[in-house]
Amino acid sequence: MTENARIVIDPEICHGAPCVRGLRYPVTMILELLASGMSHGEILADYADLEEEDLRACLHYAARISDVKTLSMITS
């Protein structure tokens, strides 16, 4: 399974938020855990469904998203 295949965007899962392998673990949650200082080992111990490759896929996804050249302001 490639890193890109590990991140799933499906309107039926978590309202279309990017998730890890459709397991209902949003990428943002994984990134927040990493940003809080949790190690990969701690995350994997707390979430048995996750694999090391899933964490790397989240980081890779975040890196690709941050490479966006332009952002549009959305107003309500």
MARLUMKE-433278 format. One record per residue (C-alpha): x, y, z; residue in three letters. Coordinates in steps of 0.25 Angstrom, whole numbers, plus 5000, padded with zeros to 4 digits. Example, Ala and Ser with C-alpha at 12.3 -4.5 7.8 and 13.67 -1.06 7.14 Angstrom:
! MARLUMKE-433278
504949825031ala 505549965029ser 
//
This chain:
! MARLUMKE-433278
500050005000met 500650144996thr 500650255005glu 499550324997asn 498650204998ala 498750215013arg 497950345013ile 496550335009val 495550445006ile 494150385006asp 492850475009pro 492350355017glu 493550355027ile 493750465036cys 492950555027his 493950555017gly 495150595025ala 496450525021pro 496550395029cys 497550285031val 497150165023arg 495650195025gly 495850155040leu 495250285045arg 496550345050tyr 496550485043pro 497950525038val 497750655047thr 497650565060met 498950495056ile 499650625053leu 499150685066glu 499650565074leu 501050575068leu 501050735070ala 500750715085ser 502050635086gly 501550495086met 502550395080ser 502150295069his 502250185079gly 501350255088glu 500250275077ile 500350135072leu 500250085086ala 498950165089asp 498350135075tyr 498549985072ala 497949995058asp 499050095053leu 500350055047glu 501650135046glu 501450155031glu 500050225034asp 500850325043leu 501850355031arg 500650365022ala 500050475030cys 501350545031leu 501450535016his 500050575013tyr 500250705022ala 501550735015ala 500850725001arg 499650815006ile 500650915012ser 501250924998asp 499950994992val 500351124985lys 499151204987thr 498051204998leu 496651264996ser 495851335006met 494551275009ile 493551375015thr 492151335020ser 
//
